[in-house]
């Protein structure tokens, strides 16, 4: 039996992938929200979901995962 709590999920939604693409150390949640025409709280919720699904807790880790998923160039 597979332990779903131990293995991070990578089934990101299309919108989560877009947010992850724009997530880096210089880009604020407000910047992403403005670009996507959504509220800052919406982006914040999506970022939390991304972190949970990938089993991470920092933007730096998010950038690494974005590169591994082919969403960002090196």
PyMOL commands that place a pseudoatom at each C-alpha (Angstrom):
pseudoatom trace, name=CA, resn=UNK, resi=1, chain=A, elem=C, hetatm=0, pos=[0.000, 0.000, 0.000]
pseudoatom trace, name=CA, resn=UNK, resi=2, chain=A, elem=C, hetatm=0, pos=[1.298, 3.459, -0.916]
pseudoatom trace, name=CA, resn=UNK, resi=3, chain=A, elem=C, hetatm=0, pos=[1.497, 6.022, 1.884]
pseudoatom trace, name=CA, resn=UNK, resi=4, chain=A, elem=C, hetatm=0, pos=[0.038, 9.159, 0.284]
pseudoatom trace, name=CA, resn=UNK, resi=5, chain=A, elem=C, hetatm=0, pos=[1.106, 11.347, 3.211]
pseudoatom trace, name=CA, resn=UNK, resi=6, chain=A, elem=C, hetatm=0, pos=[4.777, 10.446, 2.809]
pseudoatom trace, name=CA, resn=UNK, resi=7, chain=A, elem=C, hetatm=0, pos=[5.007, 11.003, -0.938]
pseudoatom trace, name=CA, resn=UNK, resi=8, chain=A, elem=C, hetatm=0, pos=[4.530, 14.595, -2.148]
pseudoatom trace, name=CA, resn=UNK, resi=9, chain=A, elem=C, hetatm=0, pos=[1.879, 14.983, -4.829]
pseudoatom trace, name=CA, resn=UNK, resi=10, chain=A, elem=C, hetatm=0, pos=[2.738, 16.641, -8.106]
pseudoatom trace, name=CA, resn=UNK, resi=11, chain=A, elem=C, hetatm=0, pos=[-0.767, 16.845, -9.527]
pseudoatom trace, name=CA, resn=UNK, resi=12, chain=A, elem=C, hetatm=0, pos=[-0.735, 20.625, -9.782]
pseudoatom trace, name=CA, resn=UNK, resi=13, chain=A, elem=C, hetatm=0, pos=[-3.660, 22.344, -11.446]
pseudoatom trace, name=CA, resn=UNK, resi=14, chain=A, elem=C, hetatm=0, pos=[-3.063, 24.437, -14.538]
pseudoatom trace, name=CA, resn=UNK, resi=15, chain=A, elem=C, hetatm=0, pos=[-3.372, 27.630, -12.461]
pseudoatom trace, name=CA, resn=UNK, resi=16, chain=A, elem=C, hetatm=0, pos=[-0.972, 26.318, -9.812]
pseudoatom trace, name=CA, resn=UNK, resi=17, chain=A, elem=C, hetatm=0, pos=[1.555, 25.615, -12.559]
pseudoatom trace, name=CA, resn=UNK, resi=18, chain=A, elem=C, hetatm=0, pos=[1.172, 29.192, -13.819]
pseudoatom trace, name=CA, resn=UNK, resi=19, chain=A, elem=C, hetatm=0, pos=[1.657, 30.560, -10.295]
pseudoatom trace, name=CA, resn=UNK, resi=20, chain=A, elem=C, hetatm=0, pos=[4.675, 28.293, -9.789]
pseudoatom trace, name=CA, resn=UNK, resi=21, chain=A, elem=C, hetatm=0, pos=[6.155, 29.574, -13.046]
pseudoatom trace, name=CA, resn=UNK, resi=22, chain=A, elem=C, hetatm=0, pos=[6.028, 33.146, -11.721]
pseudoatom trace, name=CA, resn=UNK, resi=23, chain=A, elem=C, hetatm=0, pos=[7.091, 32.346, -8.178]
pseudoatom trace, name=CA, resn=UNK, resi=24, chain=A, elem=C, hetatm=0, pos=[10.642, 33.458, -7.447]
pseudoatom trace, name=CA, resn=UNK, resi=25, chain=A, elem=C, hetatm=0, pos=[12.520, 35.454, -4.830]
pseudoatom trace, name=CA, resn=UNK, resi=26, chain=A, elem=C, hetatm=0, pos=[11.889, 38.824, -6.520]
pseudoatom trace, name=CA, resn=UNK, resi=27, chain=A, elem=C, hetatm=0, pos=[8.225, 38.457, -7.500]
pseudoatom trace, name=CA, resn=UNK, resi=28, chain=A, elem=C, hetatm=0, pos=[5.671, 39.340, -4.830]
pseudoatom trace, name=CA, resn=UNK, resi=29, chain=A, elem=C, hetatm=0, pos=[2.277, 37.744, -4.380]
pseudoatom trace, name=CA, resn=UNK, resi=30, chain=A, elem=C, hetatm=0, pos=[0.793, 41.118, -5.357]
pseudoatom trace, name=CA, resn=UNK, resi=31, chain=A, elem=C, hetatm=0, pos=[2.786, 41.065, -8.617]
pseudoatom trace, name=CA, resn=UNK, resi=32, chain=A, elem=C, hetatm=0, pos=[1.489, 37.593, -9.462]
pseudoatom trace, name=CA, resn=UNK, resi=33, chain=A, elem=C, hetatm=0, pos=[-2.078, 38.556, -8.518]
pseudoatom trace, name=CA, resn=UNK, resi=34, chain=A, elem=C, hetatm=0, pos=[-1.949, 41.624, -10.757]
pseudoatom trace, name=CA, resn=UNK, resi=35, chain=A, elem=C, hetatm=0, pos=[-0.569, 39.592, -13.657]
pseudoatom trace, name=CA, resn=UNK, resi=36, chain=A, elem=C, hetatm=0, pos=[-3.267, 36.913, -13.268]
pseudoatom trace, name=CA, resn=UNK, resi=37, chain=A, elem=C, hetatm=0, pos=[-6.131, 39.347, -12.523]
pseudoatom trace, name=CA, resn=UNK, resi=38, chain=A, elem=C, hetatm=0, pos=[-6.936, 37.669, -9.194]
pseudoatom trace, name=CA, resn=UNK, resi=39, chain=A, elem=C, hetatm=0, pos=[-6.691, 38.718, -5.554]
pseudoatom trace, name=CA, resn=UNK, resi=40, chain=A, elem=C, hetatm=0, pos=[-3.554, 38.410, -3.465]
pseudoatom trace, name=CA, resn=UNK, resi=41, chain=A, elem=C, hetatm=0, pos=[-5.430, 35.983, -1.201]
pseudoatom trace, name=CA, resn=UNK, resi=42, chain=A, elem=C, hetatm=0, pos=[-6.193, 33.738, -4.178]
pseudoatom trace, name=CA, resn=UNK, resi=43, chain=A, elem=C, hetatm=0, pos=[-2.501, 33.597, -5.058]
pseudoatom trace, name=CA, resn=UNK, resi=44, chain=A, elem=C, hetatm=0, pos=[-1.596, 32.991, -1.406]
pseudoatom trace, name=CA, resn=UNK, resi=45, chain=A, elem=C, hetatm=0, pos=[-4.016, 30.049, -1.291]
pseudoatom trace, name=CA, resn=UNK, resi=46, chain=A, elem=C, hetatm=0, pos=[-2.596, 28.646, -4.523]
pseudoatom trace, name=CA, resn=UNK, resi=47, chain=A, elem=C, hetatm=0, pos=[0.964, 28.962, -3.206]
pseudoatom trace, name=CA, resn=UNK, resi=48, chain=A, elem=C, hetatm=0, pos=[0.014, 27.096, -0.019]
pseudoatom trace, name=CA, resn=UNK, resi=49, chain=A, elem=C, hetatm=0, pos=[-1.547, 24.374, -2.155]
pseudoatom trace, name=CA, resn=UNK, resi=50, chain=A, elem=C, hetatm=0, pos=[1.593, 24.154, -4.309]
pseudoatom trace, name=CA, resn=UNK, resi=51, chain=A, elem=C, hetatm=0, pos=[3.804, 23.863, -1.227]
pseudoatom trace, name=CA, resn=UNK, resi=52, chain=A, elem=C, hetatm=0, pos=[1.560, 21.161, 0.248]
pseudoatom trace, name=CA, resn=UNK, resi=53, chain=A, elem=C, hetatm=0, pos=[1.396, 19.139, -2.963]
pseudoatom trace, name=CA, resn=UNK, resi=54, chain=A, elem=C, hetatm=0, pos=[5.151, 19.334, -3.532]
pseudoatom trace, name=CA, resn=UNK, resi=55, chain=A, elem=C, hetatm=0, pos=[6.033, 18.772, 0.122]
pseudoatom trace, name=CA, resn=UNK, resi=56, chain=A, elem=C, hetatm=0, pos=[8.038, 22.001, 0.370]
pseudoatom trace, name=CA, resn=UNK, resi=57, chain=A, elem=C, hetatm=0, pos=[8.021, 25.114, 2.540]
pseudoatom trace, name=CA, resn=UNK, resi=58, chain=A, elem=C, hetatm=0, pos=[10.092, 27.824, 0.821]
pseudoatom trace, name=CA, resn=UNK, resi=59, chain=A, elem=C, hetatm=0, pos=[10.150, 29.791, -2.405]
pseudoatom trace, name=CA, resn=UNK, resi=60, chain=A, elem=C, hetatm=0, pos=[13.646, 28.532, -3.113]
pseudoatom trace, name=CA, resn=UNK, resi=61, chain=A, elem=C, hetatm=0, pos=[12.382, 24.964, -3.046]
pseudoatom trace, name=CA, resn=UNK, resi=62, chain=A, elem=C, hetatm=0, pos=[9.485, 26.013, -5.276]
pseudoatom trace, name=CA, resn=UNK, resi=63, chain=A, elem=C, hetatm=0, pos=[11.899, 27.434, -7.862]
pseudoatom trace, name=CA, resn=UNK, resi=64, chain=A, elem=C, hetatm=0, pos=[13.891, 24.191, -7.836]
pseudoatom trace, name=CA, resn=UNK, resi=65, chain=A, elem=C, hetatm=0, pos=[10.714, 22.152, -8.359]
pseudoatom trace, name=CA, resn=UNK, resi=66, chain=A, elem=C, hetatm=0, pos=[9.576, 24.494, -11.139]
pseudoatom trace, name=CA, resn=UNK, resi=67, chain=A, elem=C, hetatm=0, pos=[12.855, 23.825, -12.935]
pseudoatom trace, name=CA, resn=UNK, resi=68, chain=A, elem=C, hetatm=0, pos=[12.549, 20.073, -12.365]
pseudoatom trace, name=CA, resn=UNK, resi=69, chain=A, elem=C, hetatm=0, pos=[9.011, 20.155, -13.782]
pseudoatom trace, name=CA, resn=UNK, resi=70, chain=A, elem=C, hetatm=0, pos=[10.223, 22.104, -16.824]
pseudoatom trace, name=CA, resn=UNK, resi=71, chain=A, elem=C, hetatm=0, pos=[8.282, 25.233, -15.877]
pseudoatom trace, name=CA, resn=UNK, resi=72, chain=A, elem=C, hetatm=0, pos=[11.361, 27.463, -15.531]
pseudoatom trace, name=CA, resn=UNK, resi=73, chain=A, elem=C, hetatm=0, pos=[14.702, 27.576, -17.267]
pseudoatom trace, name=CA, resn=UNK, resi=74, chain=A, elem=C, hetatm=0, pos=[17.919, 27.198, -15.295]
for i in range(1, 74): cmd.bond("trace and resi %d" % i, "trace and resi %d" % (i + 1))
show_as sticks, trace
zoom trace
